[in-house]
């Protein structure tokens, strides 16, 4: 069984990479959340779905990564308040 390589266009790559902006805000933890979202976004764009559905899911994936980042930060701030003084 051969796996078919699907190349993404430049604007699809740009849309896939937007969650990596969490690196600027959140450092390593933001990078981890952004990288997970990036991986999911690339997989979404390789699916045989309508374009509107792909862009909607990519947007929701990025927003989910952002929410997950802030939930983790708040949980860490509540568990270890001395770290965030």
PDB file of N, CA, C and O in Angstrom:
ATOM      1  N   UNK A   1       0.839  -1.179   0.000  1.00  0.00           N
ATOM      2  CA  UNK A   1       0.000   0.000   0.000  1.00  0.00           C
ATOM      3  C   UNK A   1       0.884   1.241   0.000  1.00  0.00           C
ATOM      4  O   UNK A   1       1.736   1.400   0.874  1.00  0.00           O
ATOM      5  N   UNK A   2       0.683   2.110  -0.969  1.00  0.00           N
ATOM      6  CA  UNK A   2       1.467   3.346  -1.060  1.00  0.00           C
ATOM      7  C   UNK A   2       0.698   4.507  -0.460  1.00  0.00           C
ATOM      8  O   UNK A   2      -0.513   4.636  -0.641  1.00  0.00           O
ATOM      9  N   UNK A   3       1.408   5.324   0.238  1.00  0.00           N
ATOM     10  CA  UNK A   3       0.802   6.520   0.812  1.00  0.00           C
ATOM     11  C   UNK A   3       1.015   7.659  -0.167  1.00  0.00           C
ATOM     12  O   UNK A   3       2.140   7.919  -0.594  1.00  0.00           O
ATOM     13  N   UNK A   4      -0.059   8.332  -0.518  1.00  0.00           N
ATOM     14  CA  UNK A   4       0.031   9.426  -1.466  1.00  0.00           C
ATOM     15  C   UNK A   4       0.446  10.708  -0.749  1.00  0.00           C
ATOM     16  O   UNK A   4      -0.151  11.088   0.258  1.00  0.00           O
ATOM     17  N   UNK A   5       1.468  11.363  -1.276  1.00  0.00           N
ATOM     18  CA  UNK A   5       1.922  12.632  -0.717  1.00  0.00           C
ATOM     19  C   UNK A   5       1.033  13.756  -1.226  1.00  0.00           C
ATOM     20  O   UNK A   5       0.851  13.914  -2.434  1.00  0.00           O
ATOM     21  N   UNK A   6       0.488  14.524  -0.320  1.00  0.00           N
ATOM     22  CA  UNK A   6      -0.334  15.672  -0.698  1.00  0.00           C
ATOM     23  C   UNK A   6       0.406  16.929  -0.263  1.00  0.00           C
ATOM     24  O   UNK A   6       0.719  17.107   0.914  1.00  0.00           O
ATOM     25  N   UNK A   7       0.678  17.786  -1.218  1.00  0.00           N
ATOM     26  CA  UNK A   7       1.362  19.048  -0.924  1.00  0.00           C
ATOM     27  C   UNK A   7       0.337  20.122  -0.604  1.00  0.00           C
ATOM     28  O   UNK A   7      -0.689  20.242  -1.273  1.00  0.00           O
ATOM     29  N   UNK A   8       0.626  20.888   0.414  1.00  0.00           N
ATOM     30  CA  UNK A   8      -0.251  21.998   0.775  1.00  0.00           C
ATOM     31  C   UNK A   8       0.197  23.256   0.048  1.00  0.00           C
ATOM     32  O   UNK A   8       1.389  23.469  -0.172  1.00  0.00           O
ATOM     33  N   UNK A   9      -0.760  24.074  -0.318  1.00  0.00           N
ATOM     34  CA  UNK A   9      -0.446  25.358  -0.948  1.00  0.00           C
ATOM     35  C   UNK A   9       0.075  26.318   0.129  1.00  0.00           C
ATOM     36  O   UNK A   9      -0.082  26.060   1.323  1.00  0.00           O
ATOM     37  N   UNK A  10       0.694  27.425  -0.299  1.00  0.00           N
ATOM     38  CA  UNK A  10       1.333  28.332   0.658  1.00  0.00           C
ATOM     39  C   UNK A  10       0.312  28.916   1.641  1.00  0.00           C
ATOM     40  O   UNK A  10       0.618  29.070   2.824  1.00  0.00           O
ATOM     41  N   UNK A  11      -0.874  29.237   1.176  1.00  0.00           N
ATOM     42  CA  UNK A  11      -1.871  29.835   2.075  1.00  0.00           C
ATOM     43  C   UNK A  11      -2.467  28.785   3.012  1.00  0.00           C
ATOM     44  O   UNK A  11      -2.906  29.125   4.110  1.00  0.00           O
ATOM     45  N   UNK A  12      -2.492  27.522   2.601  1.00  0.00           N
ATOM     46  CA  UNK A  12      -2.939  26.471   3.505  1.00  0.00           C
ATOM     47  C   UNK A  12      -1.905  26.247   4.606  1.00  0.00           C
ATOM     48  O   UNK A  12      -2.263  26.000   5.758  1.00  0.00           O
ATOM     49  N   UNK A  13      -0.636  26.332   4.253  1.00  0.00           N
ATOM     50  CA  UNK A  13       0.418  26.228   5.273  1.00  0.00           C
ATOM     51  C   UNK A  13       0.326  27.379   6.263  1.00  0.00           C
ATOM     52  O   UNK A  13       0.491  27.189   7.468  1.00  0.00           O
ATOM     53  N   UNK A  14       0.063  28.573   5.747  1.00  0.00           N
ATOM     54  CA  UNK A  14      -0.066  29.747   6.614  1.00  0.00           C
ATOM     55  C   UNK A  14      -1.209  29.564   7.604  1.00  0.00           C
ATOM     56  O   UNK A  14      -1.064  29.877   8.786  1.00  0.00           O
ATOM     57  N   UNK A  15      -2.341  29.062   7.130  1.00  0.00           N
ATOM     58  CA  UNK A  15      -3.487  28.827   8.000  1.00  0.00           C
ATOM     59  C   UNK A  15      -3.173  27.726   9.008  1.00  0.00           C
ATOM     60  O   UNK A  15      -3.597  27.807  10.161  1.00  0.00           O
ATOM     61  N   UNK A  16      -2.442  26.708   8.594  1.00  0.00           N
ATOM     62  CA  UNK A  16      -2.089  25.618   9.505  1.00  0.00           C
ATOM     63  C   UNK A  16      -1.155  26.082  10.618  1.00  0.00           C
ATOM     64  O   UNK A  16      -1.232  25.588  11.743  1.00  0.00           O
ATOM     65  N   UNK A  17      -0.278  27.027  10.308  1.00  0.00           N
ATOM     66  CA  UNK A  17       0.749  27.439  11.260  1.00  0.00           C
ATOM     67  C   UNK A  17       0.308  28.524  12.229  1.00  0.00           C
ATOM     68  O   UNK A  17       1.081  28.879  13.118  1.00  0.00           O
ATOM     69  N   UNK A  18      -0.907  29.071  12.099  1.00  0.00           N
ATOM     70  CA  UNK A  18      -1.265  30.190  12.975  1.00  0.00           C
ATOM     71  C   UNK A  18      -1.254  29.847  14.461  1.00  0.00           C
ATOM     72  O   UNK A  18      -0.955  30.739  15.255  1.00  0.00           O
ATOM     73  N   UNK A  19      -1.559  28.612  14.903  1.00  0.00           N
ATOM     74  CA  UNK A  19      -1.493  28.346  16.340  1.00  0.00           C
ATOM     75  C   UNK A  19      -0.068  28.392  16.905  1.00  0.00           C
ATOM     76  O   UNK A  19       0.108  28.448  18.122  1.00  0.00           O
ATOM     77  N   UNK A  20       0.939  28.368  16.046  1.00  0.00           N
ATOM     78  CA  UNK A  20       2.313  28.440  16.534  1.00  0.00           C
ATOM     79  C   UNK A  20       2.633  29.817  17.107  1.00  0.00           C
ATOM     80  O   UNK A  20       3.696  30.010  17.697  1.00  0.00           O
ATOM     81  N   UNK A  21       1.735  30.761  16.941  1.00  0.00           N
ATOM     82  CA  UNK A  21       1.881  32.059  17.589  1.00  0.00           C
ATOM     83  C   UNK A  21       1.842  31.950  19.106  1.00  0.00           C
ATOM     84  O   UNK A  21       2.244  32.877  19.809  1.00  0.00           O
ATOM     85  N   UNK A  22       1.359  30.824  19.610  1.00  0.00           N
ATOM     86  CA  UNK A  22       1.354  30.604  21.056  1.00  0.00           C
ATOM     87  C   UNK A  22       2.775  30.526  21.615  1.00  0.00           C
ATOM     88  O   UNK A  22       2.976  30.716  22.815  1.00  0.00           O
ATOM     89  N   UNK A  23       3.756  30.249  20.763  1.00  0.00           N
ATOM     90  CA  UNK A  23       5.149  30.214  21.216  1.00  0.00           C
ATOM     91  C   UNK A  23       5.557  31.601  21.714  1.00  0.00           C
ATOM     92  O   UNK A  23       6.268  31.722  22.712  1.00  0.00           O
ATOM     93  N   UNK A  24       5.109  32.635  21.024  1.00  0.00           N
ATOM     94  CA  UNK A  24       5.457  34.008  21.402  1.00  0.00           C
ATOM     95  C   UNK A  24       4.857  34.345  22.767  1.00  0.00           C
ATOM     96  O   UNK A  24       5.506  34.968  23.607  1.00  0.00           O
ATOM     97  N   UNK A  25       3.624  33.928  22.973  1.00  0.00           N
ATOM     98  CA  UNK A  25       2.922  34.238  24.223  1.00  0.00           C
ATOM     99  C   UNK A  25       3.337  33.294  25.344  1.00  0.00           C
ATOM    100  O   UNK A  25       3.547  33.725  26.478  1.00  0.00           O
ATOM    101  N   UNK A  26       3.454  32.006  25.026  1.00  0.00           N
ATOM    102  CA  UNK A  26       3.568  31.025  26.085  1.00  0.00           C
ATOM    103  C   UNK A  26       4.846  30.220  26.161  1.00  0.00           C
ATOM    104  O   UNK A  26       4.923  29.283  26.955  1.00  0.00           O
ATOM    105  N   UNK A  27       5.849  30.546  25.370  1.00  0.00           N
ATOM    106  CA  UNK A  27       7.108  29.816  25.458  1.00  0.00           C
ATOM    107  C   UNK A  27       6.953  28.340  25.135  1.00  0.00           C
ATOM    108  O   UNK A  27       6.314  27.975  24.148  1.00  0.00           O
ATOM    109  N   UNK A  28       7.538  27.497  25.970  1.00  0.00           N
ATOM    110  CA  UNK A  28       7.530  26.060  25.725  1.00  0.00           C
ATOM    111  C   UNK A  28       6.155  25.444  25.786  1.00  0.00           C
ATOM    112  O   UNK A  28       5.802  24.614  24.949  1.00  0.00           O
ATOM    113  N   UNK A  29       5.373  25.845  26.776  1.00  0.00           N
ATOM    114  CA  UNK A  29       4.018  25.302  26.904  1.00  0.00           C
ATOM    115  C   UNK A  29       3.134  25.756  25.745  1.00  0.00           C
ATOM    116  O   UNK A  29       2.341  24.978  25.214  1.00  0.00           O
ATOM    117  N   UNK A  30       3.278  27.006  25.366  1.00  0.00           N
ATOM    118  CA  UNK A  30       2.546  27.509  24.202  1.00  0.00           C
ATOM    119  C   UNK A  30       2.986  26.810  22.929  1.00  0.00           C
ATOM    120  O   UNK A  30       2.171  26.522  22.053  1.00  0.00           O
ATOM    121  N   UNK A  31       4.282  26.539  22.832  1.00  0.00           N
ATOM    122  CA  UNK A  31       4.803  25.816  21.677  1.00  0.00           C
ATOM    123  C   UNK A  31       4.265  24.401  21.594  1.00  0.00           C
ATOM    124  O   UNK A  31       3.977  23.898  20.508  1.00  0.00           O
ATOM    125  N   UNK A  32       4.132  23.765  22.741  1.00  0.00           N
ATOM    126  CA  UNK A  32       3.578  22.409  22.765  1.00  0.00           C
ATOM    127  C   UNK A  32       2.122  22.414  22.289  1.00  0.00           C
ATOM    128  O   UNK A  32       1.741  21.596  21.452  1.00  0.00           O
ATOM    129  N   UNK A  33       1.323  23.317  22.811  1.00  0.00           N
ATOM    130  CA  UNK A  33      -0.086  23.408  22.390  1.00  0.00           C
ATOM    131  C   UNK A  33      -0.182  23.785  20.908  1.00  0.00           C
ATOM    132  O   UNK A  33      -1.004  23.235  20.175  1.00  0.00           O
ATOM    133  N   UNK A  34       0.657  24.716  20.477  1.00  0.00           N
ATOM    134  CA  UNK A  34       0.653  25.120  19.068  1.00  0.00           C
ATOM    135  C   UNK A  34       1.091  24.010  18.141  1.00  0.00           C
ATOM    136  O   UNK A  34       0.556  23.871  17.041  1.00  0.00           O
ATOM    137  N   UNK A  35       2.059  23.216  18.571  1.00  0.00           N
ATOM    138  CA  UNK A  35       2.560  22.116  17.747  1.00  0.00           C
ATOM    139  C   UNK A  35       1.514  21.015  17.598  1.00  0.00           C
ATOM    140  O   UNK A  35       1.364  20.437  16.521  1.00  0.00           O
ATOM    141  N   UNK A  36       0.802  20.731  18.665  1.00  0.00           N
ATOM    142  CA  UNK A  36      -0.283  19.742  18.582  1.00  0.00           C
ATOM    143  C   UNK A  36      -1.350  20.233  17.607  1.00  0.00           C
ATOM    144  O   UNK A  36      -1.841  19.465  16.780  1.00  0.00           O
ATOM    145  N   UNK A  37      -1.707  21.516  17.706  1.00  0.00           N
ATOM    146  CA  UNK A  37      -2.714  22.073  16.794  1.00  0.00           C
ATOM    147  C   UNK A  37      -2.202  22.078  15.358  1.00  0.00           C
ATOM    148  O   UNK A  37      -2.968  21.799  14.435  1.00  0.00           O
ATOM    149  N   UNK A  38      -0.935  22.385  15.151  1.00  0.00           N
ATOM    150  CA  UNK A  38      -0.347  22.370  13.813  1.00  0.00           C
ATOM    151  C   UNK A  38      -0.430  20.976  13.201  1.00  0.00           C
ATOM    152  O   UNK A  38      -0.801  20.829  12.037  1.00  0.00           O
ATOM    153  N   UNK A  39      -0.093  19.967  13.971  1.00  0.00           N
ATOM    154  CA  UNK A  39      -0.159  18.587  13.482  1.00  0.00           C
ATOM    155  C   UNK A  39      -1.582  18.209  13.094  1.00  0.00           C
ATOM    156  O   UNK A  39      -1.809  17.605  12.046  1.00  0.00           O
ATOM    157  N   UNK A  40      -2.534  18.568  13.941  1.00  0.00           N
ATOM    158  CA  UNK A  40      -3.936  18.286  13.623  1.00  0.00           C
ATOM    159  C   UNK A  40      -4.398  19.054  12.390  1.00  0.00           C
ATOM    160  O   UNK A  40      -5.153  18.524  11.575  1.00  0.00           O
ATOM    161  N   UNK A  41      -3.946  20.306  12.248  1.00  0.00           N
ATOM    162  CA  UNK A  41      -4.348  21.114  11.099  1.00  0.00           C
ATOM    163  C   UNK A  41      -3.848  20.523   9.787  1.00  0.00           C
ATOM    164  O   UNK A  41      -4.580  20.494   8.797  1.00  0.00           O
ATOM    165  N   UNK A  42      -2.615  20.055   9.775  1.00  0.00           N
ATOM    166  CA  UNK A  42      -2.071  19.445   8.553  1.00  0.00           C
ATOM    167  C   UNK A  42      -2.866  18.189   8.204  1.00  0.00           C
ATOM    168  O   UNK A  42      -3.167  17.944   7.036  1.00  0.00           O
ATOM    169  N   UNK A  43      -3.200  17.404   9.205  1.00  0.00           N
ATOM    170  CA  UNK A  43      -4.012  16.199   8.952  1.00  0.00           C
ATOM    171  C   UNK A  43      -5.399  16.565   8.429  1.00  0.00           C
ATOM    172  O   UNK A  43      -5.942  15.874   7.568  1.00  0.00           O
ATOM    173  N   UNK A  44      -5.963  17.639   8.945  1.00  0.00           N
ATOM    174  CA  UNK A  44      -7.276  18.088   8.478  1.00  0.00           C
ATOM    175  C   UNK A  44      -7.205  18.488   7.012  1.00  0.00           C
ATOM    176  O   UNK A  44      -8.082  18.124   6.229  1.00  0.00           O
ATOM    177  N   UNK A  45      -6.166  19.237   6.628  1.00  0.00           N
ATOM    178  CA  UNK A  45      -6.056  19.694   5.247  1.00  0.00           C
ATOM    179  C   UNK A  45      -5.785  18.551   4.275  1.00  0.00           C
ATOM    180  O   UNK A  45      -6.034  18.700   3.079  1.00  0.00           O
ATOM    181  N   UNK A  46      -5.291  17.435   4.745  1.00  0.00           N
ATOM    182  CA  UNK A  46      -5.044  16.302   3.854  1.00  0.00           C
ATOM    183  C   UNK A  46      -6.281  15.438   3.650  1.00  0.00           C
ATOM    184  O   UNK A  46      -6.263  14.513   2.838  1.00  0.00           O
ATOM    185  N   UNK A  47      -7.347  15.728   4.374  1.00  0.00           N
ATOM    186  CA  UNK A  47      -8.597  14.975   4.228  1.00  0.00           C
ATOM    187  C   UNK A  47      -9.327  15.419   2.958  1.00  0.00           C
ATOM    188  O   UNK A  47      -9.114  16.522   2.454  1.00  0.00           O
ATOM    189  N   UNK A  48     -10.177  14.552   2.463  1.00  0.00           N
ATOM    190  CA  UNK A  48     -10.966  14.844   1.276  1.00  0.00           C
ATOM    191  C   UNK A  48     -12.321  15.418   1.695  1.00  0.00           C
ATOM    192  O   UNK A  48     -13.365  14.797   1.496  1.00  0.00           O
ATOM    193  N   UNK A  49     -12.278  16.600   2.270  1.00  0.00           N
ATOM    194  CA  UNK A  49     -13.459  17.297   2.749  1.00  0.00           C
ATOM    195  C   UNK A  49     -13.642  18.576   1.948  1.00  0.00           C
ATOM    196  O   UNK A  49     -12.715  19.019   1.270  1.00  0.00           O
ATOM    197  N   UNK A  50     -14.825  19.173   2.016  1.00  0.00           N
ATOM    198  CA  UNK A  50     -15.005  20.495   1.383  1.00  0.00           C
ATOM    199  C   UNK A  50     -14.089  21.534   2.049  1.00  0.00           C
ATOM    200  O   UNK A  50     -13.770  21.443   3.235  1.00  0.00           O
ATOM    201  N   UNK A  51     -13.683  22.514   1.249  1.00  0.00           N
ATOM    202  CA  UNK A  51     -12.745  23.532   1.744  1.00  0.00           C
ATOM    203  C   UNK A  51     -13.288  24.290   2.952  1.00  0.00           C
ATOM    204  O   UNK A  51     -12.548  24.568   3.895  1.00  0.00           O
ATOM    205  N   UNK A  52     -14.565  24.620   2.926  1.00  0.00           N
ATOM    206  CA  UNK A  52     -15.133  25.390   4.045  1.00  0.00           C
ATOM    207  C   UNK A  52     -15.065  24.588   5.349  1.00  0.00           C
ATOM    208  O   UNK A  52     -14.810  25.150   6.413  1.00  0.00           O
ATOM    209  N   UNK A  53     -15.291  23.295   5.265  1.00  0.00           N
ATOM    210  CA  UNK A  53     -15.226  22.447   6.455  1.00  0.00           C
ATOM    211  C   UNK A  53     -13.794  22.373   6.981  1.00  0.00           C
ATOM    212  O   UNK A  53     -13.581  22.385   8.193  1.00  0.00           O
ATOM    213  N   UNK A  54     -12.808  22.298   6.080  1.00  0.00           N
ATOM    214  CA  UNK A  54     -11.406  22.253   6.500  1.00  0.00           C
ATOM    215  C   UNK A  54     -11.017  23.526   7.240  1.00  0.00           C
ATOM    216  O   UNK A  54     -10.414  23.472   8.312  1.00  0.00           O
ATOM    217  N   UNK A  55     -11.368  24.678   6.659  1.00  0.00           N
ATOM    218  CA  UNK A  55     -10.993  25.947   7.290  1.00  0.00           C
ATOM    219  C   UNK A  55     -11.697  26.140   8.627  1.00  0.00           C
ATOM    220  O   UNK A  55     -11.106  26.677   9.564  1.00  0.00           O
ATOM    221  N   UNK A  56     -12.941  25.711   8.725  1.00  0.00           N
ATOM    222  CA  UNK A  56     -13.660  25.809   9.992  1.00  0.00           C
ATOM    223  C   UNK A  56     -12.994  24.947  11.060  1.00  0.00           C
ATOM    224  O   UNK A  56     -12.794  25.397  12.188  1.00  0.00           O
ATOM    225  N   UNK A  57     -12.653  23.717  10.710  1.00  0.00           N
ATOM    226  CA  UNK A  57     -12.013  22.827  11.686  1.00  0.00           C
ATOM    227  C   UNK A  57     -10.626  23.313  12.080  1.00  0.00           C
ATOM    228  O   UNK A  57     -10.228  23.177  13.237  1.00  0.00           O
ATOM    229  N   UNK A  58      -9.892  23.875  11.137  1.00  0.00           N
ATOM    230  CA  UNK A  58      -8.568  24.419  11.459  1.00  0.00           C
ATOM    231  C   UNK A  58      -8.704  25.598  12.423  1.00  0.00           C
ATOM    232  O   UNK A  58      -7.924  25.729  13.366  1.00  0.00           O
ATOM    233  N   UNK A  59      -9.694  26.449  12.182  1.00  0.00           N
ATOM    234  CA  UNK A  59      -9.933  27.571  13.092  1.00  0.00           C
ATOM    235  C   UNK A  59     -10.303  27.070  14.483  1.00  0.00           C
ATOM    236  O   UNK A  59      -9.796  27.578  15.483  1.00  0.00           O
ATOM    237  N   UNK A  60     -11.180  26.081  14.551  1.00  0.00           N
ATOM    238  CA  UNK A  60     -11.589  25.536  15.846  1.00  0.00           C
ATOM    239  C   UNK A  60     -10.436  24.820  16.551  1.00  0.00           C
ATOM    240  O   UNK A  60     -10.337  24.870  17.777  1.00  0.00           O
ATOM    241  N   UNK A  61      -9.577  24.164  15.800  1.00  0.00           N
ATOM    242  CA  UNK A  61      -8.417  23.504  16.395  1.00  0.00           C
ATOM    243  C   UNK A  61      -7.474  24.519  17.028  1.00  0.00           C
ATOM    244  O   UNK A  61      -6.984  24.314  18.139  1.00  0.00           O
ATOM    245  N   UNK A  62      -7.224  25.607  16.320  1.00  0.00           N
ATOM    246  CA  UNK A  62      -6.367  26.658  16.871  1.00  0.00           C
ATOM    247  C   UNK A  62      -6.966  27.321  18.099  1.00  0.00           C
ATOM    248  O   UNK A  62      -6.264  27.593  19.073  1.00  0.00           O
ATOM    249  N   UNK A  63      -8.260  27.577  18.048  1.00  0.00           N
ATOM    250  CA  UNK A  63      -8.923  28.166  19.215  1.00  0.00           C
ATOM    251  C   UNK A  63      -8.912  27.195  20.394  1.00  0.00           C
ATOM    252  O   UNK A  63      -8.750  27.606  21.543  1.00  0.00           O
ATOM    253  N   UNK A  64      -9.084  25.913  20.104  1.00  0.00           N
ATOM    254  CA  UNK A  64      -9.015  24.905  21.163  1.00  0.00           C
ATOM    255  C   UNK A  64      -7.646  24.840  21.799  1.00  0.00           C
ATOM    256  O   UNK A  64      -7.536  24.682  23.015  1.00  0.00           O
ATOM    257  N   UNK A  65      -6.595  24.960  20.995  1.00  0.00           N
ATOM    258  CA  UNK A  65      -5.231  24.969  21.534  1.00  0.00           C
ATOM    259  C   UNK A  65      -5.000  26.189  22.416  1.00  0.00           C
ATOM    260  O   UNK A  65      -4.343  26.099  23.453  1.00  0.00           O
ATOM    261  N   UNK A  66      -5.541  27.324  22.000  1.00  0.00           N
ATOM    262  CA  UNK A  66      -5.397  28.547  22.797  1.00  0.00           C
ATOM    263  C   UNK A  66      -6.125  28.417  24.126  1.00  0.00           C
ATOM    264  O   UNK A  66      -5.587  28.789  25.168  1.00  0.00           O
ATOM    265  N   UNK A  67      -7.336  27.896  24.096  1.00  0.00           N
ATOM    266  CA  UNK A  67      -8.094  27.689  25.336  1.00  0.00           C
ATOM    267  C   UNK A  67      -7.384  26.682  26.231  1.00  0.00           C
ATOM    268  O   UNK A  67      -7.297  26.881  27.443  1.00  0.00           O
ATOM    269  N   UNK A  68      -6.877  25.602  25.642  1.00  0.00           N
ATOM    270  CA  UNK A  68      -6.151  24.591  26.430  1.00  0.00           C
ATOM    271  C   UNK A  68      -4.931  25.199  27.094  1.00  0.00           C
ATOM    272  O   UNK A  68      -4.639  24.897  28.251  1.00  0.00           O
ATOM    273  N   UNK A  69      -4.209  26.060  26.369  1.00  0.00           N
ATOM    274  CA  UNK A  69      -3.040  26.722  26.947  1.00  0.00           C
ATOM    275  C   UNK A  69      -3.428  27.546  28.175  1.00  0.00           C
ATOM    276  O   UNK A  69      -2.785  27.443  29.219  1.00  0.00           O
ATOM    277  N   UNK A  70      -4.475  28.361  28.053  1.00  0.00           N
ATOM    278  CA  UNK A  70      -4.869  29.208  29.170  1.00  0.00           C
ATOM    279  C   UNK A  70      -5.433  28.395  30.338  1.00  0.00           C
ATOM    280  O   UNK A  70      -5.246  28.772  31.495  1.00  0.00           O
ATOM    281  N   UNK A  71      -6.113  27.301  30.054  1.00  0.00           N
ATOM    282  CA  UNK A  71      -6.614  26.438  31.135  1.00  0.00           C
ATOM    283  C   UNK A  71      -5.433  25.825  31.894  1.00  0.00           C
ATOM    284  O   UNK A  71      -5.454  25.760  33.123  1.00  0.00           O
ATOM    285  N   UNK A  72      -4.412  25.380  31.174  1.00  0.00           N
ATOM    286  CA  UNK A  72      -3.230  24.795  31.822  1.00  0.00           C
ATOM    287  C   UNK A  72      -2.505  25.846  32.656  1.00  0.00           C
ATOM    288  O   UNK A  72      -2.062  25.556  33.767  1.00  0.00           O
ATOM    289  N   UNK A  73      -2.381  27.061  32.132  1.00  0.00           N
ATOM    290  CA  UNK A  73      -1.708  28.137  32.875  1.00  0.00           C
ATOM    291  C   UNK A  73      -2.472  28.479  34.155  1.00  0.00           C
ATOM    292  O   UNK A  73      -1.867  28.649  35.213  1.00  0.00           O
ATOM    293  N   UNK A  74      -3.786  28.577  34.061  1.00  0.00           N
ATOM    294  CA  UNK A  74      -4.590  28.885  35.253  1.00  0.00           C
ATOM    295  C   UNK A  74      -4.475  27.753  36.270  1.00  0.00           C
ATOM    296  O   UNK A  74      -4.355  28.008  37.468  1.00  0.00           O
ATOM    297  N   UNK A  75      -4.511  26.515  35.805  1.00  0.00           N
ATOM    298  CA  UNK A  75      -4.387  25.372  36.723  1.00  0.00           C
ATOM    299  C   UNK A  75      -3.024  25.386  37.411  1.00  0.00           C
ATOM    300  O   UNK A  75      -2.934  25.133  38.612  1.00  0.00           O
ATOM    301  N   UNK A  76      -1.970  25.679  36.663  1.00  0.00           N
ATOM    302  CA  UNK A  76      -0.637  25.759  37.274  1.00  0.00           C
ATOM    303  C   UNK A  76      -0.540  26.916  38.258  1.00  0.00           C
ATOM    304  O   UNK A  76       0.096  26.796  39.304  1.00  0.00           O
ATOM    305  N   UNK A  77      -1.177  28.046  37.919  1.00  0.00           N
ATOM    306  CA  UNK A  77      -1.152  29.201  38.822  1.00  0.00           C
ATOM    307  C   UNK A  77      -1.892  28.911  40.121  1.00  0.00           C
ATOM    308  O   UNK A  77      -1.502  29.400  41.181  1.00  0.00           O
ATOM    309  N   UNK A  78      -2.954  28.120  40.045  1.00  0.00           N
ATOM    310  CA  UNK A  78      -3.689  27.772  41.261  1.00  0.00           C
ATOM    311  C   UNK A  78      -2.952  26.725  42.098  1.00  0.00           C
ATOM    312  O   UNK A  78      -3.006  26.751  43.327  1.00  0.00           O
ATOM    313  N   UNK A  79      -2.266  25.810  41.423  1.00  0.00           N
ATOM    314  CA  UNK A  79      -1.534  24.761  42.162  1.00  0.00           C
ATOM    315  C   UNK A  79      -0.225  25.269  42.739  1.00  0.00           C
ATOM    316  O   UNK A  79       0.172  24.862  43.831  1.00  0.00           O
ATOM    317  N   UNK A  80       0.446  26.150  42.020  1.00  0.00           N
ATOM    318  CA  UNK A  80       1.758  26.665  42.428  1.00  0.00           C
ATOM    319  C   UNK A  80       1.764  28.187  42.371  1.00  0.00           C
ATOM    320  O   UNK A  80       2.357  28.758  41.455  1.00  0.00           O
ATOM    321  N   UNK A  81       1.125  28.857  43.318  1.00  0.00           N
ATOM    322  CA  UNK A  81       0.998  30.311  43.253  1.00  0.00           C
ATOM    323  C   UNK A  81       2.333  31.047  43.378  1.00  0.00           C
ATOM    324  O   UNK A  81       2.456  32.177  42.905  1.00  0.00           O
ATOM    325  N   UNK A  82       3.316  30.434  43.994  1.00  0.00           N
ATOM    326  CA  UNK A  82       4.614  31.106  44.144  1.00  0.00           C
ATOM    327  C   UNK A  82       5.378  31.204  42.828  1.00  0.00           C
ATOM    328  O   UNK A  82       6.299  32.013  42.714  1.00  0.00           O
ATOM    329  N   UNK A  83       5.023  30.410  41.847  1.00  0.00           N
ATOM    330  CA  UNK A  83       5.694  30.462  40.542  1.00  0.00           C
ATOM    331  C   UNK A  83       5.296  31.696  39.754  1.00  0.00           C
ATOM    332  O   UNK A  83       6.033  32.132  38.869  1.00  0.00           O
ATOM    333  N   UNK A  84       4.131  32.266  40.068  1.00  0.00           N
ATOM    334  CA  UNK A  84       3.573  33.327  39.238  1.00  0.00           C
ATOM    335  C   UNK A  84       3.508  34.654  39.970  1.00  0.00           C
ATOM    336  O   UNK A  84       2.561  35.421  39.791  1.00  0.00           O
ATOM    337  N   UNK A  85       4.493  34.924  40.780  1.00  0.00           N
ATOM    338  CA  UNK A  85       4.514  36.192  41.522  1.00  0.00           C
ATOM    339  C   UNK A  85       5.238  37.229  40.707  1.00  0.00           C
ATOM    340  O   UNK A  85       5.373  38.373  41.142  1.00  0.00           O
TER     341      UNK A  85
END
